[in-house]
Amino acid sequence: MDDRRILNGIVWWLRTGTAWRDVPERYGPWTTPHTRFRPTTSTSTRSAPASAASGQERHSRADAHGRAGRSGRSR
């Protein structure tokens, strides 16, 4: 099974929001994209986007003018 077909199966699953078992057979057995996707969804990788979305990120970033400052909400 080539990587492109598996990636397309993962993208199809993400776009449709269905169960893994409903991934079309053209992407291979449903267990293949599921197995490849699962390692990328550990707790540590989900926490970074969640904290960024909530404005609680603790890393400093540069603004549009290149000035460094705290990211997230202003106090």
Predicted model as a PDB file, atoms N, CA, C, CB and O in Angstrom, pLDDT in the B-factor column:
MODEL        1                                                                  
ATOM      1  N   MET A   1       0.857  -1.175   0.000  1.00 72.00           N  
ATOM      2  CA  MET A   1       0.000   0.000   0.000  1.00 72.00           C  
ATOM      3  C   MET A   1       0.906   1.242   0.000  1.00 72.00           C  
ATOM      4  CB  MET A   1      -0.976  -0.004   1.240  1.00 72.00           C  
ATOM      5  O   MET A   1       1.787   1.382   0.848  1.00 72.00           O  
ATOM      6  N   ASP A   2       0.674   2.123  -0.952  1.00 87.00           N  
ATOM      7  CA  ASP A   2       1.544   3.302  -1.003  1.00 87.00           C  
ATOM      8  C   ASP A   2       1.045   4.383  -0.047  1.00 87.00           C  
ATOM      9  CB  ASP A   2       1.618   3.856  -2.440  1.00 87.00           C  
ATOM     10  O   ASP A   2      -0.139   4.451   0.282  1.00 87.00           O  
ATOM     11  N   ASP A   3       1.973   5.216   0.384  1.00 91.00           N  
ATOM     12  CA  ASP A   3       1.701   6.240   1.391  1.00 91.00           C  
ATOM     13  C   ASP A   3       0.650   7.251   0.941  1.00 91.00           C  
ATOM     14  CB  ASP A   3       2.976   6.965   1.739  1.00 91.00           C  
ATOM     15  O   ASP A   3      -0.136   7.740   1.753  1.00 91.00           O  
ATOM     16  N   ARG A   4       0.637   7.560  -0.348  1.00 93.00           N  
ATOM     17  CA  ARG A   4      -0.313   8.550  -0.864  1.00 93.00           C  
ATOM     18  C   ARG A   4      -1.758   8.089  -0.662  1.00 93.00           C  
ATOM     19  CB  ARG A   4      -0.051   8.816  -2.355  1.00 93.00           C  
ATOM     20  O   ARG A   4      -2.606   8.876  -0.241  1.00 93.00           O  
ATOM     21  N   ARG A   5      -2.038   6.828  -0.956  1.00 93.00           N  
ATOM     22  CA  ARG A   5      -3.393   6.302  -0.783  1.00 93.00           C  
ATOM     23  C   ARG A   5      -3.786   6.301   0.690  1.00 93.00           C  
ATOM     24  CB  ARG A   5      -3.498   4.881  -1.361  1.00 93.00           C  
ATOM     25  O   ARG A   5      -4.931   6.601   1.030  1.00 93.00           O  
ATOM     26  N   ILE A   6      -2.856   5.969   1.551  1.00 92.00           N  
ATOM     27  CA  ILE A   6      -3.148   5.954   2.987  1.00 92.00           C  
ATOM     28  C   ILE A   6      -3.419   7.370   3.483  1.00 92.00           C  
ATOM     29  CB  ILE A   6      -1.978   5.321   3.779  1.00 92.00           C  
ATOM     30  O   ILE A   6      -4.359   7.594   4.246  1.00 92.00           O  
ATOM     31  N   LEU A   7      -2.606   8.317   3.056  1.00 92.00           N  
ATOM     32  CA  LEU A   7      -2.821   9.713   3.439  1.00 92.00           C  
ATOM     33  C   LEU A   7      -4.170  10.209   2.927  1.00 92.00           C  
ATOM     34  CB  LEU A   7      -1.686  10.602   2.898  1.00 92.00           C  
ATOM     35  O   LEU A   7      -4.887  10.909   3.641  1.00 92.00           O  
ATOM     36  N   ASN A   8      -4.513   9.852   1.704  1.00 94.00           N  
ATOM     37  CA  ASN A   8      -5.819  10.245   1.174  1.00 94.00           C  
ATOM     38  C   ASN A   8      -6.955   9.631   1.996  1.00 94.00           C  
ATOM     39  CB  ASN A   8      -5.946   9.825  -0.298  1.00 94.00           C  
ATOM     40  O   ASN A   8      -7.995  10.262   2.178  1.00 94.00           O  
ATOM     41  N   GLY A   9      -6.764   8.413   2.489  1.00 93.00           N  
ATOM     42  CA  GLY A   9      -7.759   7.785   3.352  1.00 93.00           C  
ATOM     43  C   GLY A   9      -7.917   8.537   4.660  1.00 93.00           C  
ATOM     44  O   GLY A   9      -9.031   8.700   5.156  1.00 93.00           O  
ATOM     45  N   ILE A  10      -6.804   8.996   5.220  1.00 92.00           N  
ATOM     46  CA  ILE A  10      -6.858   9.771   6.461  1.00 92.00           C  
ATOM     47  C   ILE A  10      -7.568  11.102   6.224  1.00 92.00           C  
ATOM     48  CB  ILE A  10      -5.436  10.013   7.014  1.00 92.00           C  
ATOM     49  O   ILE A  10      -8.402  11.520   7.026  1.00 92.00           O  
ATOM     50  N   VAL A  11      -7.233  11.758   5.124  1.00 94.00           N  
ATOM     51  CA  VAL A  11      -7.873  13.040   4.800  1.00 94.00           C  
ATOM     52  C   VAL A  11      -9.367  12.833   4.568  1.00 94.00           C  
ATOM     53  CB  VAL A  11      -7.216  13.684   3.546  1.00 94.00           C  
ATOM     54  O   VAL A  11     -10.181  13.635   5.028  1.00 94.00           O  
ATOM     55  N   TRP A  12      -9.736  11.762   3.858  1.00 94.00           N  
ATOM     56  CA  TRP A  12     -11.150  11.459   3.643  1.00 94.00           C  
ATOM     57  C   TRP A  12     -11.857  11.295   4.978  1.00 94.00           C  
ATOM     58  CB  TRP A  12     -11.315  10.187   2.788  1.00 94.00           C  
ATOM     59  O   TRP A  12     -12.939  11.847   5.177  1.00 94.00           O  
ATOM     60  N   TRP A  13     -11.261  10.547   5.891  1.00 93.00           N  
ATOM     61  CA  TRP A  13     -11.850  10.310   7.211  1.00 93.00           C  
ATOM     62  C   TRP A  13     -12.014  11.625   7.978  1.00 93.00           C  
ATOM     63  CB  TRP A  13     -10.979   9.326   8.020  1.00 93.00           C  
ATOM     64  O   TRP A  13     -13.056  11.861   8.589  1.00 93.00           O  
ATOM     65  N   LEU A  14     -10.986  12.482   7.948  1.00 93.00           N  
ATOM     66  CA  LEU A  14     -11.067  13.765   8.647  1.00 93.00           C  
ATOM     67  C   LEU A  14     -12.164  14.661   8.069  1.00 93.00           C  
ATOM     68  CB  LEU A  14      -9.723  14.484   8.578  1.00 93.00           C  
ATOM     69  O   LEU A  14     -12.877  15.332   8.815  1.00 93.00           O  
ATOM     70  N   ARG A  15     -12.296  14.670   6.742  1.00 95.00           N  
ATOM     71  CA  ARG A  15     -13.284  15.531   6.101  1.00 95.00           C  
ATOM     72  C   ARG A  15     -14.707  15.057   6.325  1.00 95.00           C  
ATOM     73  CB  ARG A  15     -13.011  15.617   4.628  1.00 95.00           C  
ATOM     74  O   ARG A  15     -15.617  15.876   6.459  1.00 95.00           O  
ATOM     75  N   THR A  16     -14.915  13.746   6.368  1.00 94.00           N  
ATOM     76  CA  THR A  16     -16.275  13.224   6.493  1.00 94.00           C  
ATOM     77  C   THR A  16     -16.720  13.052   7.931  1.00 94.00           C  
ATOM     78  CB  THR A  16     -16.382  11.915   5.786  1.00 94.00           C  
ATOM     79  O   THR A  16     -17.911  13.149   8.228  1.00 94.00           O  
ATOM     80  N   GLY A  17     -15.771  12.794   8.834  1.00 93.00           N  
ATOM     81  CA  GLY A  17     -16.123  12.607  10.234  1.00 93.00           C  
ATOM     82  C   GLY A  17     -16.802  11.275  10.519  1.00 93.00           C  
ATOM     83  O   GLY A  17     -17.453  11.126  11.554  1.00 93.00           O  
ATOM     84  N   THR A  18     -16.665  10.323   9.638  1.00 91.00           N  
ATOM     85  CA  THR A  18     -17.291   9.016   9.840  1.00 91.00           C  
ATOM     86  C   THR A  18     -16.405   8.112  10.692  1.00 91.00           C  
ATOM     87  CB  THR A  18     -17.582   8.346   8.489  1.00 91.00           C  
ATOM     88  O   THR A  18     -15.318   8.506  11.115  1.00 91.00           O  
ATOM     89  N   ALA A  19     -16.878   6.916  10.933  1.00 93.00           N  
ATOM     90  CA  ALA A  19     -16.093   5.917  11.662  1.00 93.00           C  
ATOM     91  C   ALA A  19     -14.995   5.385  10.743  1.00 93.00           C  
ATOM     92  CB  ALA A  19     -17.000   4.751  12.177  1.00 93.00           C  
ATOM     93  O   ALA A  19     -15.140   5.380   9.521  1.00 93.00           O  
ATOM     94  N   TRP A  20     -13.893   4.938  11.352  1.00 91.00           N  
ATOM     95  CA  TRP A  20     -12.791   4.391  10.561  1.00 91.00           C  
ATOM     96  C   TRP A  20     -13.253   3.238   9.678  1.00 91.00           C  
ATOM     97  CB  TRP A  20     -11.664   3.923  11.476  1.00 91.00           C  
ATOM     98  O   TRP A  20     -12.767   3.085   8.558  1.00 91.00           O  
ATOM     99  N   ARG A  21     -14.171   2.441  10.162  1.00 93.00           N  
ATOM    100  CA  ARG A  21     -14.644   1.283   9.389  1.00 93.00           C  
ATOM    101  C   ARG A  21     -15.379   1.688   8.123  1.00 93.00           C  
ATOM    102  CB  ARG A  21     -15.551   0.425  10.243  1.00 93.00           C  
ATOM    103  O   ARG A  21     -15.593   0.849   7.248  1.00 93.00           O  
ATOM    104  N   ASP A  22     -15.772   2.952   8.002  1.00 94.00           N  
ATOM    105  CA  ASP A  22     -16.484   3.430   6.818  1.00 94.00           C  
ATOM    106  C   ASP A  22     -15.563   4.026   5.756  1.00 94.00           C  
ATOM    107  CB  ASP A  22     -17.501   4.455   7.224  1.00 94.00           C  
ATOM    108  O   ASP A  22     -16.040   4.495   4.723  1.00 94.00           O  
ATOM    109  N   VAL A  23     -14.256   4.014   5.994  1.00 93.00           N  
ATOM    110  CA  VAL A  23     -13.307   4.518   4.992  1.00 93.00           C  
ATOM    111  C   VAL A  23     -13.397   3.602   3.771  1.00 93.00           C  
ATOM    112  CB  VAL A  23     -11.825   4.573   5.563  1.00 93.00           C  
ATOM    113  O   VAL A  23     -13.329   2.382   3.921  1.00 93.00           O  
ATOM    114  N   PRO A  24     -13.549   4.165   2.555  1.00 94.00           N  
ATOM    115  CA  PRO A  24     -13.698   3.330   1.354  1.00 94.00           C  
ATOM    116  C   PRO A  24     -12.515   2.377   1.147  1.00 94.00           C  
ATOM    117  CB  PRO A  24     -13.855   4.218   0.127  1.00 94.00           C  
ATOM    118  O   PRO A  24     -11.382   2.675   1.527  1.00 94.00           O  
ATOM    119  N   GLU A  25     -12.802   1.242   0.546  1.00 93.00           N  
ATOM    120  CA  GLU A  25     -11.781   0.217   0.323  1.00 93.00           C  
ATOM    121  C   GLU A  25     -10.665   0.683  -0.601  1.00 93.00           C  
ATOM    122  CB  GLU A  25     -12.417  -1.023  -0.249  1.00 93.00           C  
ATOM    123  O   GLU A  25      -9.572   0.116  -0.578  1.00 93.00           O  
ATOM    124  N   ARG A  26     -10.920   1.703  -1.413  1.00 93.00           N  
ATOM    125  CA  ARG A  26      -9.861   2.178  -2.321  1.00 93.00           C  
ATOM    126  C   ARG A  26      -8.653   2.716  -1.561  1.00 93.00           C  
ATOM    127  CB  ARG A  26     -10.408   3.266  -3.245  1.00 93.00           C  
ATOM    128  O   ARG A  26      -7.575   2.856  -2.138  1.00 93.00           O  
ATOM    129  N   TYR A  27      -8.821   3.021  -0.261  1.00 92.00           N  
ATOM    130  CA  TYR A  27      -7.717   3.485   0.576  1.00 92.00           C  
ATOM    131  C   TYR A  27      -7.083   2.345   1.359  1.00 92.00           C  
ATOM    132  CB  TYR A  27      -8.201   4.559   1.533  1.00 92.00           C  
ATOM    133  O   TYR A  27      -6.261   2.576   2.247  1.00 92.00           O  
ATOM    134  N   GLY A  28      -7.460   1.128   1.035  1.00 90.00           N  
ATOM    135  CA  GLY A  28      -6.916  -0.037   1.720  1.00 90.00           C  
ATOM    136  C   GLY A  28      -7.799  -0.420   2.890  1.00 90.00           C  
ATOM    137  O   GLY A  28      -8.844   0.190   3.111  1.00 90.00           O  
ATOM    138  N   PRO A  29      -7.379  -1.437   3.646  1.00 93.00           N  
ATOM    139  CA  PRO A  29      -8.161  -1.826   4.820  1.00 93.00           C  
ATOM    140  C   PRO A  29      -8.243  -0.666   5.803  1.00 93.00           C  
ATOM    141  CB  PRO A  29      -7.544  -3.066   5.502  1.00 93.00           C  
ATOM    142  O   PRO A  29      -7.272   0.073   5.963  1.00 93.00           O  
ATOM    143  N   TRP A  30      -9.380  -0.494   6.462  1.00 91.00           N  
ATOM    144  CA  TRP A  30      -9.569   0.654   7.351  1.00 91.00           C  
ATOM    145  C   TRP A  30      -8.529   0.700   8.455  1.00 91.00           C  
ATOM    146  CB  TRP A  30     -10.954   0.621   7.959  1.00 91.00           C  
ATOM    147  O   TRP A  30      -8.239   1.772   8.986  1.00 91.00           O  
ATOM    148  N   THR A  31      -7.968  -0.440   8.807  1.00 91.00           N  
ATOM    149  CA  THR A  31      -6.980  -0.463   9.891  1.00 91.00           C  
ATOM    150  C   THR A  31      -5.672   0.212   9.501  1.00 91.00           C  
ATOM    151  CB  THR A  31      -6.705  -1.892  10.312  1.00 91.00           C  
ATOM    152  O   THR A  31      -4.947   0.698  10.368  1.00 91.00           O  
ATOM    153  N   THR A  32      -5.360   0.250   8.205  1.00 91.00           N  
ATOM    154  CA  THR A  32      -4.086   0.848   7.782  1.00 91.00           C  
ATOM    155  C   THR A  32      -4.057   2.356   8.007  1.00 91.00           C  
ATOM    156  CB  THR A  32      -3.828   0.547   6.312  1.00 91.00           C  
ATOM    157  O   THR A  32      -3.144   2.832   8.682  1.00 91.00           O  
ATOM    158  N   PRO A  33      -5.003   3.136   7.481  1.00 89.00           N  
ATOM    159  CA  PRO A  33      -4.958   4.581   7.780  1.00 89.00           C  
ATOM    160  C   PRO A  33      -5.159   4.864   9.271  1.00 89.00           C  
ATOM    161  CB  PRO A  33      -6.028   5.322   6.967  1.00 89.00           C  
ATOM    162  O   PRO A  33      -4.588   5.812   9.811  1.00 89.00           O  
ATOM    163  N   HIS A  34      -5.970   4.042   9.926  1.00 89.00           N  
ATOM    164  CA  HIS A  34      -6.193   4.231  11.364  1.00 89.00           C  
ATOM    165  C   HIS A  34      -4.893   4.054  12.130  1.00 89.00           C  
ATOM    166  CB  HIS A  34      -7.254   3.245  11.887  1.00 89.00           C  
ATOM    167  O   HIS A  34      -4.579   4.860  13.006  1.00 89.00           O  
ATOM    168  N   THR A  35      -4.133   3.014  11.815  1.00 89.00           N  
ATOM    169  CA  THR A  35      -2.871   2.748  12.499  1.00 89.00           C  
ATOM    170  C   THR A  35      -1.856   3.852  12.228  1.00 89.00           C  
ATOM    171  CB  THR A  35      -2.305   1.396  12.064  1.00 89.00           C  
ATOM    172  O   THR A  35      -1.104   4.235  13.125  1.00 89.00           O  
ATOM    173  N   ARG A  36      -1.829   4.362  11.008  1.00 87.00           N  
ATOM    174  CA  ARG A  36      -0.882   5.429  10.678  1.00 87.00           C  
ATOM    175  C   ARG A  36      -1.270   6.750  11.330  1.00 87.00           C  
ATOM    176  CB  ARG A  36      -0.794   5.606   9.168  1.00 87.00           C  
ATOM    177  O   ARG A  36      -0.401   7.555  11.662  1.00 87.00           O  
ATOM    178  N   PHE A  37      -2.562   6.979  11.514  1.00 86.00           N  
ATOM    179  CA  PHE A  37      -3.024   8.241  12.092  1.00 86.00           C  
ATOM    180  C   PHE A  37      -2.875   8.261  13.606  1.00 86.00           C  
ATOM    181  CB  PHE A  37      -4.474   8.489  11.717  1.00 86.00           C  
ATOM    182  O   PHE A  37      -2.529   9.305  14.159  1.00 86.00           O  
ATOM    183  N   ARG A  38      -3.113   7.181  14.284  1.00 83.00           N  
ATOM    184  CA  ARG A  38      -3.123   7.123  15.745  1.00 83.00           C  
ATOM    185  C   ARG A  38      -1.853   7.641  16.410  1.00 83.00           C  
ATOM    186  CB  ARG A  38      -3.351   5.724  16.175  1.00 83.00           C  
ATOM    187  O   ARG A  38      -1.973   8.364  17.399  1.00 83.00           O  
ATOM    188  N   PRO A  39      -0.650   7.328  15.944  1.00 71.00           N  
ATOM    189  CA  PRO A  39       0.540   7.846  16.636  1.00 71.00           C  
ATOM    190  C   PRO A  39       0.632   9.369  16.636  1.00 71.00           C  
ATOM    191  CB  PRO A  39       1.782   7.280  16.001  1.00 71.00           C  
ATOM    192  O   PRO A  39       1.301   9.942  17.496  1.00 71.00           O  
ATOM    193  N   THR A  40      -0.027  10.034  15.689  1.00 63.00           N  
ATOM    194  CA  THR A  40       0.061  11.493  15.619  1.00 63.00           C  
ATOM    195  C   THR A  40      -0.921  12.177  16.551  1.00 63.00           C  
ATOM    196  CB  THR A  40      -0.179  11.961  14.204  1.00 63.00           C  
ATOM    197  O   THR A  40      -0.912  13.404  16.655  1.00 63.00           O  
ATOM    198  N   THR A  41      -1.763  11.422  17.229  1.00 59.00           N  
ATOM    199  CA  THR A  41      -2.785  12.038  18.071  1.00 59.00           C  
ATOM    200  C   THR A  41      -2.574  11.725  19.548  1.00 59.00           C  
ATOM    201  CB  THR A  41      -4.165  11.574  17.639  1.00 59.00           C  
ATOM    202  O   THR A  41      -3.533  11.503  20.287  1.00 59.00           O  
ATOM    203  N   SER A  42      -1.327  11.709  19.967  1.00 58.00           N  
ATOM    204  CA  SER A  42      -1.066  11.473  21.381  1.00 58.00           C  
ATOM    205  C   SER A  42      -1.496  12.700  22.193  1.00 58.00           C  
ATOM    206  CB  SER A  42       0.436  11.155  21.618  1.00 58.00           C  
ATOM    207  O   SER A  42      -1.763  13.755  21.619  1.00 58.00           O  
ATOM    208  N   THR A  43      -1.563  12.573  23.471  1.00 54.00           N  
ATOM    209  CA  THR A  43      -1.996  13.659  24.344  1.00 54.00           C  
ATOM    210  C   THR A  43      -1.092  14.884  24.215  1.00 54.00           C  
ATOM    211  CB  THR A  43      -2.027  13.186  25.791  1.00 54.00           C  
ATOM    212  O   THR A  43      -1.577  16.015  24.224  1.00 54.00           O  
ATOM    213  N   SER A  44       0.211  14.665  24.095  1.00 51.00           N  
ATOM    214  CA  SER A  44       1.141  15.791  24.031  1.00 51.00           C  
ATOM    215  C   SER A  44       0.969  16.612  22.764  1.00 51.00           C  
ATOM    216  CB  SER A  44       2.564  15.294  24.123  1.00 51.00           C  
ATOM    217  O   SER A  44       1.121  17.833  22.806  1.00 51.00           O  
ATOM    218  N   THR A  45       0.655  15.976  21.628  1.00 49.00           N  
ATOM    219  CA  THR A  45       0.506  16.745  20.398  1.00 49.00           C  
ATOM    220  C   THR A  45      -0.826  17.458  20.335  1.00 49.00           C  
ATOM    221  CB  THR A  45       0.658  15.846  19.197  1.00 49.00           C  
ATOM    222  O   THR A  45      -0.943  18.463  19.634  1.00 49.00           O  
ATOM    223  N   ARG A  46      -1.836  16.977  21.043  1.00 49.00           N  
ATOM    224  CA  ARG A  46      -3.116  17.663  21.056  1.00 49.00           C  
ATOM    225  C   ARG A  46      -3.105  18.838  22.010  1.00 49.00           C  
ATOM    226  CB  ARG A  46      -4.222  16.705  21.428  1.00 49.00           C  
ATOM    227  O   ARG A  46      -3.859  19.790  21.810  1.00 49.00           O  
ATOM    228  N   SER A  47      -2.282  18.804  23.034  1.00 51.00           N  
ATOM    229  CA  SER A  47      -2.305  19.871  24.025  1.00 51.00           C  
ATOM    230  C   SER A  47      -1.754  21.181  23.469  1.00 51.00           C  
ATOM    231  CB  SER A  47      -1.514  19.457  25.250  1.00 51.00           C  
ATOM    232  O   SER A  47      -2.224  22.248  23.863  1.00 51.00           O  
ATOM    233  N   ALA A  48      -0.786  21.135  22.580  1.00 53.00           N  
ATOM    234  CA  ALA A  48      -0.210  22.366  22.041  1.00 53.00           C  
ATOM    235  C   ALA A  48      -1.226  23.155  21.217  1.00 53.00           C  
ATOM    236  CB  ALA A  48       1.010  22.042  21.186  1.00 53.00           C  
ATOM    237  O   ALA A  48      -1.392  24.348  21.468  1.00 53.00           O  
ATOM    238  N   PRO A  49      -1.923  22.543  20.236  1.00 54.00           N  
ATOM    239  CA  PRO A  49      -2.931  23.325  19.509  1.00 54.00           C  
ATOM    240  C   PRO A  49      -4.077  23.782  20.392  1.00 54.00           C  
ATOM    241  CB  PRO A  49      -3.479  22.516  18.364  1.00 54.00           C  
ATOM    242  O   PRO A  49      -4.619  24.868  20.187  1.00 54.00           O  
ATOM    243  N   ALA A  50      -4.453  22.973  21.370  1.00 54.00           N  
ATOM    244  CA  ALA A  50      -5.548  23.361  22.260  1.00 54.00           C  
ATOM    245  C   ALA A  50      -5.168  24.584  23.081  1.00 54.00           C  
ATOM    246  CB  ALA A  50      -5.926  22.199  23.187  1.00 54.00           C  
ATOM    247  O   ALA A  50      -5.987  25.486  23.258  1.00 54.00           O  
ATOM    248  N   SER A  51      -3.936  24.627  23.585  1.00 51.00           N  
ATOM    249  CA  SER A  51      -3.531  25.787  24.375  1.00 51.00           C  
ATOM    250  C   SER A  51      -3.362  27.014  23.490  1.00 51.00           C  
ATOM    251  CB  SER A  51      -2.227  25.495  25.127  1.00 51.00           C  
ATOM    252  O   SER A  51      -3.624  28.133  23.931  1.00 51.00           O  
ATOM    253  N   ALA A  52      -2.930  26.821  22.252  1.00 53.00           N  
ATOM    254  CA  ALA A  52      -2.789  27.949  21.339  1.00 53.00           C  
ATOM    255  C   ALA A  52      -4.156  28.528  20.995  1.00 53.00           C  
ATOM    256  CB  ALA A  52      -2.051  27.519  20.059  1.00 53.00           C  
ATOM    257  O   ALA A  52      -4.314  29.746  20.902  1.00 53.00           O  
ATOM    258  N   ALA A  53      -5.138  27.658  20.806  1.00 53.00           N  
ATOM    259  CA  ALA A  53      -6.479  28.120  20.467  1.00 53.00           C  
ATOM    260  C   ALA A  53      -7.123  28.854  21.638  1.00 53.00           C  
ATOM    261  CB  ALA A  53      -7.352  26.944  20.041  1.00 53.00           C  
ATOM    262  O   ALA A  53      -7.926  29.765  21.438  1.00 53.00           O  
ATOM    263  N   SER A  54      -6.777  28.464  22.842  1.00 54.00           N  
ATOM    264  CA  SER A  54      -7.388  29.098  24.002  1.00 54.00           C  
ATOM    265  C   SER A  54      -6.620  30.346  24.434  1.00 54.00           C  
ATOM    266  CB  SER A  54      -7.465  28.110  25.156  1.00 54.00           C  
ATOM    267  O   SER A  54      -7.042  31.031  25.366  1.00 54.00           O  
ATOM    268  N   GLY A  55      -5.503  30.656  23.776  1.00 55.00           N  
ATOM    269  CA  GLY A  55      -4.742  31.849  24.117  1.00 55.00           C  
ATOM    270  C   GLY A  55      -3.838  31.661  25.316  1.00 55.00           C  
ATOM    271  O   GLY A  55      -3.395  32.645  25.908  1.00 55.00           O  
ATOM    272  N   GLN A  56      -3.557  30.447  25.685  1.00 51.00           N  
ATOM    273  CA  GLN A  56      -2.728  30.198  26.846  1.00 51.00           C  
ATOM    274  C   GLN A  56      -1.333  29.701  26.466  1.00 51.00           C  
ATOM    275  CB  GLN A  56      -3.403  29.198  27.749  1.00 51.00           C  
ATOM    276  O   GLN A  56      -0.648  29.097  27.292  1.00 51.00           O  
ATOM    277  N   GLU A  57      -0.921  29.941  25.271  1.00 49.00           N  
ATOM    278  CA  GLU A  57       0.396  29.508  24.827  1.00 49.00           C  
ATOM    279  C   GLU A  57       1.461  30.305  25.563  1.00 49.00           C  
ATOM    280  CB  GLU A  57       0.549  29.671  23.298  1.00 49.00           C  
ATOM    281  O   GLU A  57       1.285  31.502  25.794  1.00 49.00           O  
ATOM    282  N   ARG A  58       2.537  29.679  25.925  1.00 53.00           N  
ATOM    283  CA  ARG A  58       3.546  30.351  26.756  1.00 53.00           C  
ATOM    284  C   ARG A  58       4.807  30.739  25.997  1.00 53.00           C  
ATOM    285  CB  ARG A  58       3.922  29.468  27.905  1.00 53.00           C  
ATOM    286  O   ARG A  58       5.766  31.217  26.602  1.00 53.00           O  
ATOM    287  N   HIS A  59       4.821  30.544  24.708  1.00 52.00           N  
ATOM    288  CA  HIS A  59       6.005  30.891  23.919  1.00 52.00           C  
ATOM    289  C   HIS A  59       5.876  32.328  23.431  1.00 52.00           C  
ATOM    290  CB  HIS A  59       6.187  29.914  22.717  1.00 52.00           C  
ATOM    291  O   HIS A  59       4.773  32.811  23.175  1.00 52.00           O  
ATOM    292  N   SER A  60       7.012  33.004  23.305  1.00 55.00           N  
ATOM    293  CA  SER A  60       6.944  34.355  22.769  1.00 55.00           C  
ATOM    294  C   SER A  60       7.013  34.282  21.253  1.00 55.00           C  
ATOM    295  CB  SER A  60       8.084  35.243  23.336  1.00 55.00           C  
ATOM    296  O   SER A  60       7.630  33.380  20.687  1.00 55.00           O  
ATOM    297  N   ARG A  61       6.380  35.234  20.612  1.00 63.00           N  
ATOM    298  CA  ARG A  61       6.372  35.292  19.155  1.00 63.00           C  
ATOM    299  C   ARG A  61       6.594  36.729  18.724  1.00 63.00           C  
ATOM    300  CB  ARG A  61       5.043  34.739  18.573  1.00 63.00           C  
ATOM    301  O   ARG A  61       6.369  37.669  19.486  1.00 63.00           O  
ATOM    302  N   ALA A  62       7.033  36.875  17.504  1.00 64.00           N  
ATOM    303  CA  ALA A  62       7.224  38.213  16.953  1.00 64.00           C  
ATOM    304  C   ALA A  62       5.919  38.679  16.335  1.00 64.00           C  
ATOM    305  CB  ALA A  62       8.372  38.234  15.905  1.00 64.00           C  
ATOM    306  O   ALA A  62       5.169  37.879  15.776  1.00 64.00           O  
ATOM    307  N   ASP A  63       5.645  39.993  16.436  1.00 65.00           N  
ATOM    308  CA  ASP A  63       4.462  40.534  15.788  1.00 65.00           C  
ATOM    309  C   ASP A  63       4.799  40.858  14.332  1.00 65.00           C  
ATOM    310  CB  ASP A  63       3.944  41.796  16.536  1.00 65.00           C  
ATOM    311  O   ASP A  63       5.870  40.494  13.847  1.00 65.00           O  
ATOM    312  N   ALA A  64       3.902  41.529  13.648  1.00 67.00           N  
ATOM    313  CA  ALA A  64       4.092  41.817  12.232  1.00 67.00           C  
ATOM    314  C   ALA A  64       5.307  42.702  11.975  1.00 67.00           C  
ATOM    315  CB  ALA A  64       2.856  42.477  11.671  1.00 67.00           C  
ATOM    316  O   ALA A  64       5.842  42.706  10.866  1.00 67.00           O  
ATOM    317  N   HIS A  65       5.749  43.452  12.985  1.00 67.00           N  
ATOM    318  CA  HIS A  65       6.897  44.340  12.837  1.00 67.00           C  
ATOM    319  C   HIS A  65       8.195  43.706  13.338  1.00 67.00           C  
ATOM    320  CB  HIS A  65       6.642  45.632  13.578  1.00 67.00           C  
ATOM    321  O   HIS A  65       9.238  44.359  13.355  1.00 67.00           O  
ATOM    322  N   GLY A  66       8.133  42.440  13.743  1.00 65.00           N  
ATOM    323  CA  GLY A  66       9.328  41.744  14.193  1.00 65.00           C  
ATOM    324  C   GLY A  66       9.648  41.926  15.663  1.00 65.00           C  
ATOM    325  O   GLY A  66      10.698  41.482  16.128  1.00 65.00           O  
ATOM    326  N   ARG A  67       8.752  42.578  16.407  1.00 69.00           N  
ATOM    327  CA  ARG A  67       8.985  42.772  17.836  1.00 69.00           C  
ATOM    328  C   ARG A  67       8.533  41.531  18.594  1.00 69.00           C  
ATOM    329  CB  ARG A  67       8.242  44.033  18.355  1.00 69.00           C  
ATOM    330  O   ARG A  67       7.443  41.008  18.360  1.00 69.00           O  
ATOM    331  N   ALA A  68       9.370  41.076  19.487  1.00 64.00           N  
ATOM    332  CA  ALA A  68       9.028  39.898  20.286  1.00 64.00           C  
ATOM    333  C   ALA A  68       8.089  40.299  21.408  1.00 64.00           C  
ATOM    334  CB  ALA A  68      10.298  39.226  20.858  1.00 64.00           C  
ATOM    335  O   ALA A  68       8.187  41.396  21.957  1.00 64.00           O  
ATOM    336  N   GLY A  69       7.193  39.411  21.736  1.00 62.00           N  
ATOM    337  CA  GLY A  69       6.264  39.670  22.824  1.00 62.00           C  
ATOM    338  C   GLY A  69       5.529  38.387  23.173  1.00 62.00           C  
ATOM    339  O   GLY A  69       5.664  37.376  22.484  1.00 62.00           O  
ATOM    340  N   ARG A  70       4.767  38.434  24.224  1.00 55.00           N  
ATOM    341  CA  ARG A  70       3.997  37.267  24.633  1.00 55.00           C  
ATOM    342  C   ARG A  70       2.837  37.067  23.672  1.00 55.00           C  
ATOM    343  CB  ARG A  70       3.485  37.421  26.083  1.00 55.00           C  
ATOM    344  O   ARG A  70       2.182  38.020  23.250  1.00 55.00           O  
ATOM    345  N   SER A  71       2.603  35.824  23.340  1.00 50.00           N  
ATOM    346  CA  SER A  71       1.436  35.535  22.515  1.00 50.00           C  
ATOM    347  C   SER A  71       0.248  35.265  23.421  1.00 50.00           C  
ATOM    348  CB  SER A  71       1.699  34.329  21.572  1.00 50.00           C  
ATOM    349  O   SER A  71       0.408  35.080  24.628  1.00 50.00           O  
ATOM    350  N   GLY A  72      -0.912  35.244  22.855  1.00 53.00           N  
ATOM    351  CA  GLY A  72      -2.097  34.973  23.643  1.00 53.00           C  
ATOM    352  C   GLY A  72      -2.856  36.248  23.968  1.00 53.00           C  
ATOM    353  O   GLY A  72      -2.644  37.283  23.337  1.00 53.00           O  
ATOM    354  N   ARG A  73      -3.722  36.174  24.933  1.00 53.00           N  
ATOM    355  CA  ARG A  73      -4.574  37.298  25.286  1.00 53.00           C  
ATOM    356  C   ARG A  73      -3.813  38.370  26.062  1.00 53.00           C  
ATOM    357  CB  ARG A  73      -5.757  36.815  26.096  1.00 53.00           C  
ATOM    358  O   ARG A  73      -2.883  38.084  26.816  1.00 53.00           O  
ATOM    359  N   SER A  74      -4.233  39.589  25.853  1.00 53.00           N  
ATOM    360  CA  SER A  74      -3.662  40.706  26.618  1.00 53.00           C  
ATOM    361  C   SER A  74      -4.338  40.760  27.969  1.00 53.00           C  
ATOM    362  CB  SER A  74      -3.829  42.063  25.865  1.00 53.00           C  
ATOM    363  O   SER A  74      -5.514  40.421  28.100  1.00 53.00           O  
ATOM    364  N   ARG A  75      -3.605  41.178  28.957  1.00 49.00           N  
ATOM    365  CA  ARG A  75      -4.190  41.303  30.303  1.00 49.00           C  
ATOM    366  C   ARG A  75      -4.439  42.730  30.641  1.00 49.00           C  
ATOM    367  CB  ARG A  75      -3.294  40.683  31.353  1.00 49.00           C  
ATOM    368  O   ARG A  75      -4.927  43.030  31.731  1.00 49.00           O  
TER     369      ARG A  75                                                      
ENDMDL                                                                          
END                                                                             
